[in-house]
Amino acid sequence: MLQHILALALKELLALLRDKRSRFVLIGPPIAQLLVFGFAATFDLQNASIAIYDQDKGAAARELIARFEGSRNFEVVARIDHDAQVAPLIDDRQALLVLRIGPRFSQEILSGGSGPVQVILDGRNSNTAMLALNYTRGIVTDFNDAWAARHGRSGPPAHLEIRPWYNANLESRWFVVPGIVGLLTLVVTLIVTALSVAREREAGTFDQLLVTPLRPVEILIGKSIPGLLIGLLQGSLIVAIAVHGFGIPLRGSVGALYLGMALFLLSAVGVGLMISSLAVTQQQGLLGAFLFMVPAIILSGFATPIANMPEAVQWLTYINPLRYFLIVLRGVFLQGDSYALLMDQYWPMALIGLVSLILAGWLFRHRMY
């Protein structure tokens, strides 16, 4: 029996690798998506356009402006000298933010008072505006602390020092790239398995497969092996690029990562075989794969926290294997999690994989003809 299963698995691998287009789909797009997402998908705000309206021209004002000019988050695109110039800059999106320093700014803070500073923001994109406001607040706070220390004045009565624990530099790429490992592994594995049985039906070789000595369960096992191998190799390649190409730290156990990857691939293969057992053509299989992938990615916590979703939707995420794998990925990469800490993520993926494979076997037997 094992020899027959391995022969079927080899046949499936050869069918995938023989076609130039299939080879390209397996290798090209995932790597391209990793590079695009790794460099472009970021929650950071860098080089945001800012205009300076300095009515003071004093030393303190120049020092504050220099902090904005030296920040990687802002890029000074204009210096204005009249109130009428503010609105056109914001309206035409030439500047995201206008920093207006009052005419008595330096005089006020030298005398021990508070200098007037106004920040005018483009609020059409609320998320971008909040990021810019937070960066501005941080620069002004640092300026206040440095000014008070240099002039022998007491700072604020309470000073908050923030030290991020797992991502000290607050690089959003450290959060995004490990998630992309799960996304691309799901895409490749699901497409490979979702097309396997449908390909036989469409090519007219399904009947030939049924007259072989293999039982239906053995056929499904043989068709699942290529998806597992390709997913494992694809995931390993993406992990290597994430670590050596993007500099993402891998702090946890590699064994814990690969155990999670194996269980996730098992569940993804089960779902893919369910879709393939239902599909008559490869087009239907591909459509079914995308119908599963889109909600799976949205409900995985990749971009938006699951805790922010409605309670009914949160319950729905428990049947999504990608939810658990993302926790494993980010836990191993950033937090250094071990097997024991990830056990609550392992067993749901194993359960989803077992149930989906059983359902795939049942669907395959009942849709043979």
N, C-alpha and C positions, 0 to 999 in steps of 0.2 A: 504493500500500500504506500509506504513512504517513497519508494522509487517512482511510483506513478504520480504522486503529488509533486515531487521535485521536477519530474519531466514536464508536467503542466505549468509549473511556475517558470521553468526555463523557457517554455514556449511563449508565455506571456511577456517575459522580459525581452525576448528576441523580437516579438511583434511590436513592442514599444520602441526599441532601440534601432530597429531596421529602418523605420521611417524617419527621414531627415526632419520633417516638421515636428514629429513627436519629440525627437531629441532636442530640438530648439525650444519647444514649449517647456520641457523639463528643466532646462539649464538657463536659457537666456532670460526670460521674463522674471523669474524669482530673483536672480542676481540684480537685474536692472531695478526691480521694485525695492530691493533692500537698499541700494545706493540712493535712489530717489527719496525714499522715506527717511533714510538715515540722515541725509543732509537737509532735506526740505521740511519734513514733518517735525516741527519744533514748537514748543509752547513759549519759547523765549522771544523777547522783543529786542532786536538789535538794529542799530542805525536808524532809529525812528527820527523823522525829520522834525526839527525844532527851530523856531524863530526867536531871536533875542530882542527884547524891547527894553533897553537900559536907559532909564530917565535919570539915573544917579551919576554915572561915570566915575564913581569913587573907587578907592582901593578895595573895599569890602565887596562891592558889586563885581569888580573884575575877578576877585578870587572865587566868588560863587559861580560866575560864568565859566571860569577856567575848569571847574569841577564838571560842569556839563559837557564842555568841549573834550575833556579827557575821558569821558565815560564811553564805553563801547556800546551802550544802549541808545545813545543819542548822536545825531549828526546835525550840526548847525547849518541850516540852508539859507538863512536870511537874517539880516540885522535891520531893524526898522526904527524909525524915529517919530512916528505919528500914529495916533489912535486909529485913523481911518485905514491904515494899512493892515490892521489885525484881521478884520472880517474877510477880506478877499483871500488871504492866505489860508484860512480855515475852510472857507466855502469852496475854493478850487482845489482842495486837498494838497496844496503845496507844503503845508506844515501840519503835523499832527498836534503840535503843542506850541503855544506861544508863552514864553516866560517874560513877564512884565515886572521889572524892578522899579519900585517907587522912587521919586526924586529925592527923598530924604533918607534913603536906606542906610547909607554909610554913617550919616550923622546920628541917626537914631540908635544904631547898635553900638556906636562908640560912646554914646552917653548912657549906655546901660539899658536902653529900651528895646523894643522889638521893631525890626525893619519890615516895611510892607513889601510883600512879594505876591504877585498874582499869577496863577496858572490858568490859561485858557486852553481847553481841550476840545478836540473833535470827538464827539460822543456817538457818532453814527455806528461805530463798532464798539460796543460796550466793553468787550473783553480786552481789546487793544487799548482802549482808553484807561481801563483800570490798571493794566500793566504799566503804562506810561506814568500814571499818577503814583503808583507804588514806587517806581524807580525814582521819580522826582522827589517823593517824600524821603526816600533813603539818602539821596544826595544832600538835601537841605538839612536833614538831621546830622549827617556827618560834618557838614560845614558848621553847624551850631556847636557841636561838641568840640571841634578843633579850635574854633574861635574863642570859646569860653576857656579852654585849657591854656591857650596862648596868652590870654589877657588876664589870667589869674582869677577868673570868675567861677563861681560854683555852677555846675551843670544842673540839669533837671533833678528833682528829688528822687526819682526812680529811673534807672537806666536799664533797658531791656537788651540783653545780649543774646543773639540767636546763633545757634550752631547746628546746622543740618547734620543729621546723624549718618544716614546711608548714602547721601549724595551731597558731599560737602560743598561742591561748587555750584550746586543747583542747576546742573546741565540737564535739560529736558531730554537730550539724546540718550542719556543713561536710562531713562524711563521708557522711551519709545522703542529703541532698537531691540531690547529683549522681547518686547511684545510682538515685534515684526517676525521674530523667529517662529513664534506660534502661528501667526497668520499665514506666512508663506508655506510652512510645513502642512498646515491644514489644506491650503489651496491645492498644492501639488498632489498630496495623498488622496484627497477626495476626488479630484478629476481623474486620476489614474484608475481608481477602483470603480468610480461611477460609470466609466465607459467600458469596463472589462466584459461583462455579460452582454451589454447592449451591442458591443462590437461583434460578438459571435452571432447574435440574431440578425444584425444588419448585413453581415458578410455571408450569411447562409450556412455557417459552419456549426450552428448550435446543435443540430440533429446529429452531426458527426461526433460532437462532444458527448452526447447522451449515450451513444452506443459503445463508448470506451468502457473499460472495466471499472472506471471510477464511479463511486456513489456521489449523489448530490453534495453531501457534506464535504467529501474529499475535493470535489471540483471547486467549492467555495474556498477551502483552505489553500488550494493551489493558486487561486486567483488573488488571494489576500497577501501571499508572500511577496510578490513584486511591489505592491503598494507599501508594505512595511519596509522593505529594503530601500526603495527609492526615497521614502520619507525620512528614513534614518540617515542616509547619505546626504540628502538635501539639508536636513536639520543640522548635521555635523558641519557641513560647509558654511552654512549661515552663521552658526555659532563661532566658527573660526574667524570669519570676516568681522563679526561683531567685536571679538576680543582683540584681534591683531590689526584690523583695519580702522575701527572706530574707537579703540581704546577703552571699551566697556570692561570694568573689572569683573572677573569671575571668582567670587570670594568663597563660594560654597563647594560642596562635594560634586565632582564630575559624575560620580556614580549616581548620586541623587538626581542630578539633571537627566541622565540617560534613562533612569527608571521611569521618571515622569514622562519623558519623550516616548518611551516604548508603550506605556499605558495609553497615552494620548493617541498615538498612531493606531493602536488596537481599536479604540473607540471610533476614530475617523474612518478606518477601513470598514468597520461594521456599518456605519452610516452610508458609506459609499456603495457597499455591496447591496444594501437595502434599496438604494436609488437605482442601481444597475439592474436589480432583479425586477423592478417595476417598469423600467424603460424598455421600449421596443426598438428604438433607434438611438444612435449616439447623440443626436440632437436633443432628444428627450432627456438622456442621461446628463448631458452638459447643463441643460436648463434646470434639472432637479438639483444638481450640485450647487448652482448659483442661488437657487431658492433657499437652500439650507445655509450657505455661507454668509449671505448678507445679514440675516438676523443673528446668526451665531457670532459674527464679529461685533455687531452693534451691542449685543447683550453680554459681551465677554468682559467688559470693564477695560477694554483697550484704551479708549479715549475718554470715556465719561465714567465716573465712579458708579458702581452698582448701587451703593447706598443712596444715591440721589434719584434713583428710578422709583416709580410707583411700586407699592408693595406687591401688587399682583404680578408685575413684570419681574420683580426680584425673585419671586417663587419660580418663574419660568426659567430663570438663568441656571437653576440647579440641574437642569437636564442638558446643559450646554457644556461639553467637555473642554472647550476652549477657555471657559471661565477658570477652571481648576489649573489648566496648564500655564496660564499667564501668571498665576500666583506662584507656581513652581519656578518658572523662569525668573521672575523678578526676585523671588526669595533666594534662589541660588546665586544669581548674578550679584545682587546688591547687598543682601542681608547675610549671606553666608549660611543659609539654612541647611540643616542636616536631614537625614531620613526621618527621624522621629518627629521633627517639626512639620514635615510635609505629609505625614501619614493621612491627615484629614483630606488631603487633595488626591492622594493616590487611589484610595478605595472607591471614591465616586467615579473616577475615570475607568477603573477596572469593571465596575458594575455596569456603566453605560456601554462599554465595549462588549461585555458578555451578553447583555440584553439585545443589543443591536445585531450581533452576530447570530444569535438564536432567531431573531425576527427575519434576518436576511436568509437564513437557511429555510425557514418556513415559507417565505415568499418565493424562494427559488423553486422549491418542490411544487408549490401550488400554481406556478406560472410557467411550468416547463413547456406546456403546449398552448 
